[in-house]
Amino acid sequence: MTQREWQIAKLLAEGLSNKETAERLVITQRTAETHVADILTKLDCTSRSQVAVWVTGHR
């Protein structure tokens, strides 16, 4: 994962929405959505909660 994807994955683990993530990182919501989709694909996950579990195990 890229550094930005790791940042976003950590925010997903905190429960932030795409909109909240975009606001926090000063990016567009669409960019946040794209990063989330890429993260799900790279980690072979089907939900944000699976990403949260993965992040928790890799901190």
mmCIF file of the N, C-alpha and C atoms, coordinates in Angstrom:
data_MODEL
# 
_entry.id   MODEL 
# 
loop_
_atom_site.group_PDB 
_atom_site.id 
_atom_site.type_symbol 
_atom_site.label_atom_id 
_atom_site.label_alt_id 
_atom_site.label_comp_id 
_atom_site.label_asym_id 
_atom_site.label_entity_id 
_atom_site.label_seq_id 
_atom_site.pdbx_PDB_ins_code 
_atom_site.Cartn_x 
_atom_site.Cartn_y 
_atom_site.Cartn_z 
_atom_site.occupancy 
_atom_site.B_iso_or_equiv 
_atom_site.pdbx_formal_charge 
_atom_site.auth_seq_id 
_atom_site.auth_comp_id 
_atom_site.auth_asym_id 
_atom_site.auth_atom_id 
_atom_site.pdbx_PDB_model_num 
ATOM 1   N N  . MET A 1 1  ? 0.835   -1.180 0.000  1.00 0.00 ? 1  MET A N  1 
ATOM 2   C CA . MET A 1 1  ? 0.000   0.000  0.000  1.00 0.00 ? 1  MET A CA 1 
ATOM 3   C C  . MET A 1 1  ? 0.878   1.241  0.000  1.00 0.00 ? 1  MET A C  1 
ATOM 4   N N  . THR A 1 2  ? 0.363   2.275  -0.637 1.00 0.00 ? 2  THR A N  1 
ATOM 5   C CA . THR A 1 2  ? 1.086   3.537  -0.621 1.00 0.00 ? 2  THR A CA 1 
ATOM 6   C C  . THR A 1 2  ? 0.934   4.193  0.749  1.00 0.00 ? 2  THR A C  1 
ATOM 7   N N  . GLN A 1 3  ? 1.746   5.187  0.991  1.00 0.00 ? 3  GLN A N  1 
ATOM 8   C CA . GLN A 1 3  ? 1.664   5.906  2.266  1.00 0.00 ? 3  GLN A CA 1 
ATOM 9   C C  . GLN A 1 3  ? 0.277   6.539  2.431  1.00 0.00 ? 3  GLN A C  1 
ATOM 10  N N  . ARG A 1 4  ? -0.266  7.103  1.369  1.00 0.00 ? 4  ARG A N  1 
ATOM 11  C CA . ARG A 1 4  ? -1.583  7.745  1.434  1.00 0.00 ? 4  ARG A CA 1 
ATOM 12  C C  . ARG A 1 4  ? -2.676  6.697  1.708  1.00 0.00 ? 4  ARG A C  1 
ATOM 13  N N  . GLU A 1 5  ? -2.570  5.540  1.061  1.00 0.00 ? 5  GLU A N  1 
ATOM 14  C CA . GLU A 1 5  ? -3.548  4.484  1.303  1.00 0.00 ? 5  GLU A CA 1 
ATOM 15  C C  . GLU A 1 5  ? -3.484  4.013  2.755  1.00 0.00 ? 5  GLU A C  1 
ATOM 16  N N  . TRP A 1 6  ? -2.283  3.942  3.305  1.00 0.00 ? 6  TRP A N  1 
ATOM 17  C CA . TRP A 1 6  ? -2.127  3.551  4.707  1.00 0.00 ? 6  TRP A CA 1 
ATOM 18  C C  . TRP A 1 6  ? -2.797  4.577  5.612  1.00 0.00 ? 6  TRP A C  1 
ATOM 19  N N  . GLN A 1 7  ? -2.613  5.874  5.286  1.00 0.00 ? 7  GLN A N  1 
ATOM 20  C CA . GLN A 1 7  ? -3.281  6.943  6.054  1.00 0.00 ? 7  GLN A CA 1 
ATOM 21  C C  . GLN A 1 7  ? -4.792  6.742  6.021  1.00 0.00 ? 7  GLN A C  1 
ATOM 22  N N  . ILE A 1 8  ? -5.317  6.513  4.854  1.00 0.00 ? 8  ILE A N  1 
ATOM 23  C CA . ILE A 1 8  ? -6.758  6.361  4.684  1.00 0.00 ? 8  ILE A CA 1 
ATOM 24  C C  . ILE A 1 8  ? -7.249  5.092  5.373  1.00 0.00 ? 8  ILE A C  1 
ATOM 25  N N  . ALA A 1 9  ? -6.504  4.025  5.282  1.00 0.00 ? 9  ALA A N  1 
ATOM 26  C CA . ALA A 1 9  ? -6.884  2.784  5.958  1.00 0.00 ? 9  ALA A CA 1 
ATOM 27  C C  . ALA A 1 9  ? -6.988  3.012  7.470  1.00 0.00 ? 9  ALA A C  1 
ATOM 28  N N  . LYS A 1 10 ? -6.058  3.762  8.038  1.00 0.00 ? 10 LYS A N  1 
ATOM 29  C CA . LYS A 1 10 ? -6.107  4.051  9.473  1.00 0.00 ? 10 LYS A CA 1 
ATOM 30  C C  . LYS A 1 10 ? -7.351  4.866  9.816  1.00 0.00 ? 10 LYS A C  1 
ATOM 31  N N  . LEU A 1 11 ? -7.716  5.808  8.938  1.00 0.00 ? 11 LEU A N  1 
ATOM 32  C CA . LEU A 1 11 ? -8.922  6.595  9.175  1.00 0.00 ? 11 LEU A CA 1 
ATOM 33  C C  . LEU A 1 11 ? -10.179 5.733  9.047  1.00 0.00 ? 11 LEU A C  1 
ATOM 34  N N  . LEU A 1 12 ? -10.155 4.770  8.132  1.00 0.00 ? 12 LEU A N  1 
ATOM 35  C CA . LEU A 1 12 ? -11.272 3.823  8.031  1.00 0.00 ? 12 LEU A CA 1 
ATOM 36  C C  . LEU A 1 12 ? -11.410 3.052  9.330  1.00 0.00 ? 12 LEU A C  1 
ATOM 37  N N  . ALA A 1 13 ? -10.282 2.653  9.891  1.00 0.00 ? 13 ALA A N  1 
ATOM 38  C CA . ALA A 1 13 ? -10.296 1.903  11.147 1.00 0.00 ? 13 ALA A CA 1 
ATOM 39  C C  . ALA A 1 13 ? -10.872 2.737  12.292 1.00 0.00 ? 13 ALA A C  1 
ATOM 40  N N  . GLU A 1 14 ? -10.746 4.053  12.181 1.00 0.00 ? 14 GLU A N  1 
ATOM 41  C CA . GLU A 1 14 ? -11.323 4.945  13.189 1.00 0.00 ? 14 GLU A CA 1 
ATOM 42  C C  . GLU A 1 14 ? -12.816 5.149  12.964 1.00 0.00 ? 14 GLU A C  1 
ATOM 43  N N  . GLY A 1 15 ? -13.319 4.666  11.828 1.00 0.00 ? 15 GLY A N  1 
ATOM 44  C CA . GLY A 1 15 ? -14.746 4.776  11.552 1.00 0.00 ? 15 GLY A CA 1 
ATOM 45  C C  . GLY A 1 15 ? -15.155 5.985  10.743 1.00 0.00 ? 15 GLY A C  1 
ATOM 46  N N  . LEU A 1 16 ? -14.183 6.692  10.166 1.00 0.00 ? 16 LEU A N  1 
ATOM 47  C CA . LEU A 1 16 ? -14.516 7.874  9.382  1.00 0.00 ? 16 LEU A CA 1 
ATOM 48  C C  . LEU A 1 16 ? -15.140 7.490  8.043  1.00 0.00 ? 16 LEU A C  1 
ATOM 49  N N  . SER A 1 17 ? -16.066 8.313  7.589  1.00 0.00 ? 17 SER A N  1 
ATOM 50  C CA . SER A 1 17 ? -16.686 8.120  6.277  1.00 0.00 ? 17 SER A CA 1 
ATOM 51  C C  . SER A 1 17 ? -15.747 8.664  5.204  1.00 0.00 ? 17 SER A C  1 
ATOM 52  N N  . ASN A 1 18 ? -16.092 8.414  3.947  1.00 0.00 ? 18 ASN A N  1 
ATOM 53  C CA . ASN A 1 18 ? -15.284 8.960  2.849  1.00 0.00 ? 18 ASN A CA 1 
ATOM 54  C C  . ASN A 1 18 ? -15.265 10.485 2.917  1.00 0.00 ? 18 ASN A C  1 
ATOM 55  N N  . LYS A 1 19 ? -16.399 11.085 3.215  1.00 0.00 ? 19 LYS A N  1 
ATOM 56  C CA . LYS A 1 19 ? -16.478 12.546 3.305  1.00 0.00 ? 19 LYS A CA 1 
ATOM 57  C C  . LYS A 1 19 ? -15.596 13.068 4.439  1.00 0.00 ? 19 LYS A C  1 
ATOM 58  N N  . GLU A 1 20 ? -15.675 12.428 5.594  1.00 0.00 ? 20 GLU A N  1 
ATOM 59  C CA . GLU A 1 20 ? -14.861 12.849 6.740  1.00 0.00 ? 20 GLU A CA 1 
ATOM 60  C C  . GLU A 1 20 ? -13.376 12.654 6.453  1.00 0.00 ? 20 GLU A C  1 
ATOM 61  N N  . THR A 1 21 ? -13.043 11.551 5.794  1.00 0.00 ? 21 THR A N  1 
ATOM 62  C CA . THR A 1 21 ? -11.650 11.290 5.418  1.00 0.00 ? 21 THR A CA 1 
ATOM 63  C C  . THR A 1 21 ? -11.152 12.365 4.476  1.00 0.00 ? 21 THR A C  1 
ATOM 64  N N  . ALA A 1 22 ? -11.959 12.719 3.486  1.00 0.00 ? 22 ALA A N  1 
ATOM 65  C CA . ALA A 1 22 ? -11.587 13.758 2.519  1.00 0.00 ? 22 ALA A CA 1 
ATOM 66  C C  . ALA A 1 22 ? -11.359 15.089 3.220  1.00 0.00 ? 22 ALA A C  1 
ATOM 67  N N  . GLU A 1 23 ? -12.234 15.428 4.136  1.00 0.00 ? 23 GLU A N  1 
ATOM 68  C CA . GLU A 1 23 ? -12.083 16.688 4.872  1.00 0.00 ? 23 GLU A CA 1 
ATOM 69  C C  . GLU A 1 23 ? -10.816 16.686 5.720  1.00 0.00 ? 23 GLU A C  1 
ATOM 70  N N  . ARG A 1 24 ? -10.546 15.576 6.380  1.00 0.00 ? 24 ARG A N  1 
ATOM 71  C CA . ARG A 1 24 ? -9.373  15.473 7.252  1.00 0.00 ? 24 ARG A CA 1 
ATOM 72  C C  . ARG A 1 24 ? -8.080  15.598 6.453  1.00 0.00 ? 24 ARG A C  1 
ATOM 73  N N  . LEU A 1 25 ? -8.046  14.994 5.248  1.00 0.00 ? 25 LEU A N  1 
ATOM 74  C CA . LEU A 1 25 ? -6.820  14.969 4.446  1.00 0.00 ? 25 LEU A CA 1 
ATOM 75  C C  . LEU A 1 25 ? -6.775  16.061 3.378  1.00 0.00 ? 25 LEU A C  1 
ATOM 76  N N  . VAL A 1 26 ? -7.812  16.883 3.324  1.00 0.00 ? 26 VAL A N  1 
ATOM 77  C CA . VAL A 1 26 ? -7.930  17.968 2.353  1.00 0.00 ? 26 VAL A CA 1 
ATOM 78  C C  . VAL A 1 26 ? -7.771  17.437 0.924  1.00 0.00 ? 26 VAL A C  1 
ATOM 79  N N  . ILE A 1 27 ? -8.613  16.455 0.608  1.00 0.00 ? 27 ILE A N  1 
ATOM 80  C CA . ILE A 1 27 ? -8.703  15.892 -0.733 1.00 0.00 ? 27 ILE A CA 1 
ATOM 81  C C  . ILE A 1 27 ? -10.185 15.851 -1.096 1.00 0.00 ? 27 ILE A C  1 
ATOM 82  N N  . THR A 1 28 ? -10.488 15.586 -2.351 1.00 0.00 ? 28 THR A N  1 
ATOM 83  C CA . THR A 1 28 ? -11.897 15.496 -2.727 1.00 0.00 ? 28 THR A CA 1 
ATOM 84  C C  . THR A 1 28 ? -12.487 14.187 -2.233 1.00 0.00 ? 28 THR A C  1 
ATOM 85  N N  . GLN A 1 29 ? -13.801 14.187 -2.088 1.00 0.00 ? 29 GLN A N  1 
ATOM 86  C CA . GLN A 1 29 ? -14.469 12.965 -1.645 1.00 0.00 ? 29 GLN A CA 1 
ATOM 87  C C  . GLN A 1 29 ? -14.274 11.862 -2.675 1.00 0.00 ? 29 GLN A C  1 
ATOM 88  N N  . ARG A 1 30 ? -14.283 12.217 -3.944 1.00 0.00 ? 30 ARG A N  1 
ATOM 89  C CA . ARG A 1 30 ? -14.092 11.227 -5.007 1.00 0.00 ? 30 ARG A CA 1 
ATOM 90  C C  . ARG A 1 30 ? -12.709 10.577 -4.903 1.00 0.00 ? 30 ARG A C  1 
ATOM 91  N N  . THR A 1 31 ? -11.694 11.367 -4.584 1.00 0.00 ? 31 THR A N  1 
ATOM 92  C CA . THR A 1 31 ? -10.342 10.831 -4.413 1.00 0.00 ? 31 THR A CA 1 
ATOM 93  C C  . THR A 1 31 ? -10.311 9.862  -3.235 1.00 0.00 ? 31 THR A C  1 
ATOM 94  N N  . ALA A 1 32 ? -10.976 10.231 -2.159 1.00 0.00 ? 32 ALA A N  1 
ATOM 95  C CA . ALA A 1 32 ? -11.044 9.342  -1.003 1.00 0.00 ? 32 ALA A CA 1 
ATOM 96  C C  . ALA A 1 32 ? -11.738 8.033  -1.379 1.00 0.00 ? 32 ALA A C  1 
ATOM 97  N N  . GLU A 1 33 ? -12.832 8.130  -2.131 1.00 0.00 ? 33 GLU A N  1 
ATOM 98  C CA . GLU A 1 33 ? -13.559 6.934  -2.568 1.00 0.00 ? 33 GLU A CA 1 
ATOM 99  C C  . GLU A 1 33 ? -12.669 6.024  -3.419 1.00 0.00 ? 33 GLU A C  1 
ATOM 100 N N  . THR A 1 34 ? -11.881 6.637  -4.294 1.00 0.00 ? 34 THR A N  1 
ATOM 101 C CA . THR A 1 34 ? -10.973 5.861  -5.146 1.00 0.00 ? 34 THR A CA 1 
ATOM 102 C C  . THR A 1 34 ? -9.922  5.150  -4.309 1.00 0.00 ? 34 THR A C  1 
ATOM 103 N N  . HIS A 1 35 ? -9.361  5.855  -3.339 1.00 0.00 ? 35 HIS A N  1 
ATOM 104 C CA . HIS A 1 35 ? -8.368  5.230  -2.461 1.00 0.00 ? 35 HIS A CA 1 
ATOM 105 C C  . HIS A 1 35 ? -8.979  4.069  -1.681 1.00 0.00 ? 35 HIS A C  1 
ATOM 106 N N  . VAL A 1 36 ? -10.190 4.254  -1.180 1.00 0.00 ? 36 VAL A N  1 
ATOM 107 C CA . VAL A 1 36 ? -10.855 3.191  -0.428 1.00 0.00 ? 36 VAL A CA 1 
ATOM 108 C C  . VAL A 1 36 ? -11.061 1.967  -1.321 1.00 0.00 ? 36 VAL A C  1 
ATOM 109 N N  . ALA A 1 37 ? -11.504 2.197  -2.544 1.00 0.00 ? 37 ALA A N  1 
ATOM 110 C CA . ALA A 1 37 ? -11.703 1.087  -3.481 1.00 0.00 ? 37 ALA A CA 1 
ATOM 111 C C  . ALA A 1 37 ? -10.386 0.367  -3.745 1.00 0.00 ? 37 ALA A C  1 
ATOM 112 N N  . ASP A 1 38 ? -9.308  1.124  -3.917 1.00 0.00 ? 38 ASP A N  1 
ATOM 113 C CA . ASP A 1 38 ? -7.986  0.523  -4.148 1.00 0.00 ? 38 ASP A CA 1 
ATOM 114 C C  . ASP A 1 38 ? -7.537  -0.289 -2.940 1.00 0.00 ? 38 ASP A C  1 
ATOM 115 N N  . ILE A 1 39 ? -7.780  0.235  -1.749 1.00 0.00 ? 39 ILE A N  1 
ATOM 116 C CA . ILE A 1 39 ? -7.403  -0.472 -0.519 1.00 0.00 ? 39 ILE A CA 1 
ATOM 117 C C  . ILE A 1 39 ? -8.170  -1.797 -0.417 1.00 0.00 ? 39 ILE A C  1 
ATOM 118 N N  . LEU A 1 40 ? -9.467  -1.739 -0.660 1.00 0.00 ? 40 LEU A N  1 
ATOM 119 C CA . LEU A 1 40 ? -10.280 -2.955 -0.604 1.00 0.00 ? 40 LEU A CA 1 
ATOM 120 C C  . LEU A 1 40 ? -9.748  -4.006 -1.574 1.00 0.00 ? 40 LEU A C  1 
ATOM 121 N N  . THR A 1 41 ? -9.379  -3.561 -2.767 1.00 0.00 ? 41 THR A N  1 
ATOM 122 C CA . THR A 1 41 ? -8.854  -4.490 -3.772 1.00 0.00 ? 41 THR A CA 1 
ATOM 123 C C  . THR A 1 41 ? -7.510  -5.062 -3.344 1.00 0.00 ? 41 THR A C  1 
ATOM 124 N N  . LYS A 1 42 ? -6.608  -4.195 -2.922 1.00 0.00 ? 42 LYS A N  1 
ATOM 125 C CA . LYS A 1 42 ? -5.264  -4.655 -2.550 1.00 0.00 ? 42 LYS A CA 1 
ATOM 126 C C  . LYS A 1 42 ? -5.278  -5.616 -1.372 1.00 0.00 ? 42 LYS A C  1 
ATOM 127 N N  . LEU A 1 43 ? -6.188  -5.394 -0.435 1.00 0.00 ? 43 LEU A N  1 
ATOM 128 C CA . LEU A 1 43 ? -6.251  -6.255 0.752  1.00 0.00 ? 43 LEU A CA 1 
ATOM 129 C C  . LEU A 1 43 ? -7.215  -7.415 0.564  1.00 0.00 ? 43 LEU A C  1 
ATOM 130 N N  . ASP A 1 44 ? -7.840  -7.490 -0.600 1.00 0.00 ? 44 ASP A N  1 
ATOM 131 C CA . ASP A 1 44 ? -8.822  -8.528 -0.895 1.00 0.00 ? 44 ASP A CA 1 
ATOM 132 C C  . ASP A 1 44 ? -9.930  -8.543 0.150  1.00 0.00 ? 44 ASP A C  1 
ATOM 133 N N  . CYS A 1 45 ? -10.400 -7.338 0.483  1.00 0.00 ? 45 CYS A N  1 
ATOM 134 C CA . CYS A 1 45 ? -11.480 -7.181 1.452  1.00 0.00 ? 45 CYS A CA 1 
ATOM 135 C C  . CYS A 1 45 ? -12.763 -6.785 0.727  1.00 0.00 ? 45 CYS A C  1 
ATOM 136 N N  . THR A 1 46 ? -13.889 -7.079 1.360  1.00 0.00 ? 46 THR A N  1 
ATOM 137 C CA . THR A 1 46 ? -15.175 -6.705 0.774  1.00 0.00 ? 46 THR A CA 1 
ATOM 138 C C  . THR A 1 46 ? -15.903 -5.647 1.589  1.00 0.00 ? 46 THR A C  1 
ATOM 139 N N  . SER A 1 47 ? -15.330 -5.264 2.728  1.00 0.00 ? 47 SER A N  1 
ATOM 140 C CA . SER A 1 47 ? -15.989 -4.253 3.559  1.00 0.00 ? 47 SER A CA 1 
ATOM 141 C C  . SER A 1 47 ? -14.962 -3.397 4.292  1.00 0.00 ? 47 SER A C  1 
ATOM 142 N N  . ARG A 1 48 ? -15.426 -2.245 4.693  1.00 0.00 ? 48 ARG A N  1 
ATOM 143 C CA . ARG A 1 48 ? -14.577 -1.320 5.453  1.00 0.00 ? 48 ARG A CA 1 
ATOM 144 C C  . ARG A 1 48 ? -14.191 -1.931 6.802  1.00 0.00 ? 48 ARG A C  1 
ATOM 145 N N  . SER A 1 49 ? -15.090 -2.706 7.380  1.00 0.00 ? 49 SER A N  1 
ATOM 146 C CA . SER A 1 49 ? -14.787 -3.318 8.674  1.00 0.00 ? 49 SER A CA 1 
ATOM 147 C C  . SER A 1 49 ? -13.657 -4.337 8.562  1.00 0.00 ? 49 SER A C  1 
ATOM 148 N N  . GLN A 1 50 ? -13.562 -5.029 7.436  1.00 0.00 ? 50 GLN A N  1 
ATOM 149 C CA . GLN A 1 50 ? -12.444 -5.961 7.231  1.00 0.00 ? 50 GLN A CA 1 
ATOM 150 C C  . GLN A 1 50 ? -11.127 -5.191 7.155  1.00 0.00 ? 50 GLN A C  1 
ATOM 151 N N  . VAL A 1 51 ? -11.160 -4.012 6.543  1.00 0.00 ? 51 VAL A N  1 
ATOM 152 C CA . VAL A 1 51 ? -9.954  -3.170 6.488  1.00 0.00 ? 51 VAL A CA 1 
ATOM 153 C C  . VAL A 1 51 ? -9.576  -2.749 7.904  1.00 0.00 ? 51 VAL A C  1 
ATOM 154 N N  . ALA A 1 52 ? -10.561 -2.386 8.711  1.00 0.00 ? 52 ALA A N  1 
ATOM 155 C CA . ALA A 1 52 ? -10.301 -1.977 10.095 1.00 0.00 ? 52 ALA A CA 1 
ATOM 156 C C  . ALA A 1 52 ? -9.627  -3.096 10.874 1.00 0.00 ? 52 ALA A C  1 
ATOM 157 N N  . VAL A 1 53 ? -10.102 -4.317 10.690 1.00 0.00 ? 53 VAL A N  1 
ATOM 158 C CA . VAL A 1 53 ? -9.488  -5.469 11.369 1.00 0.00 ? 53 VAL A CA 1 
ATOM 159 C C  . VAL A 1 53 ? -8.053  -5.648 10.893 1.00 0.00 ? 53 VAL A C  1 
ATOM 160 N N  . TRP A 1 54 ? -7.827  -5.524 9.592  1.00 0.00 ? 54 TRP A N  1 
ATOM 161 C CA . TRP A 1 54 ? -6.482  -5.660 9.032  1.00 0.00 ? 54 TRP A CA 1 
ATOM 162 C C  . TRP A 1 54 ? -5.544  -4.607 9.606  1.00 0.00 ? 54 TRP A C  1 
ATOM 163 N N  . VAL A 1 55 ? -6.014  -3.346 9.656  1.00 0.00 ? 55 VAL A N  1 
ATOM 164 C CA . VAL A 1 55 ? -5.186  -2.255 10.185 1.00 0.00 ? 55 VAL A CA 1 
ATOM 165 C C  . VAL A 1 55 ? -4.833  -2.526 11.646 1.00 0.00 ? 55 VAL A C  1 
ATOM 166 N N  . THR A 1 56 ? -5.812  -2.949 12.415 1.00 0.00 ? 56 THR A N  1 
ATOM 167 C CA . THR A 1 56 ? -5.569  -3.237 13.835 1.00 0.00 ? 56 THR A CA 1 
ATOM 168 C C  . THR A 1 56 ? -4.491  -4.299 14.012 1.00 0.00 ? 56 THR A C  1 
ATOM 169 N N  . GLY A 1 57 ? -4.484  -5.276 13.143 1.00 0.00 ? 57 GLY A N  1 
ATOM 170 C CA . GLY A 1 57 ? -3.487  -6.335 13.231 1.00 0.00 ? 57 GLY A CA 1 
ATOM 171 C C  . GLY A 1 57 ? -2.116  -5.954 12.702 1.00 0.00 ? 57 GLY A C  1 
ATOM 172 N N  . HIS A 1 58 ? -2.021  -4.832 12.001 1.00 0.00 ? 58 HIS A N  1 
ATOM 173 C CA . HIS A 1 58 ? -0.755  -4.435 11.390 1.00 0.00 ? 58 HIS A CA 1 
ATOM 174 C C  . HIS A 1 58 ? -0.200  -3.115 11.927 1.00 0.00 ? 58 HIS A C  1 
ATOM 175 N N  . ARG A 1 59 ? -0.661  -2.699 13.070 1.00 0.00 ? 59 ARG A N  1 
ATOM 176 C CA . ARG A 1 59 ? -0.145  -1.451 13.649 1.00 0.00 ? 59 ARG A CA 1 
ATOM 177 C C  . ARG A 1 59 ? 1.158   -1.689 14.326 1.00 0.00 ? 59 ARG A C  1 
# 
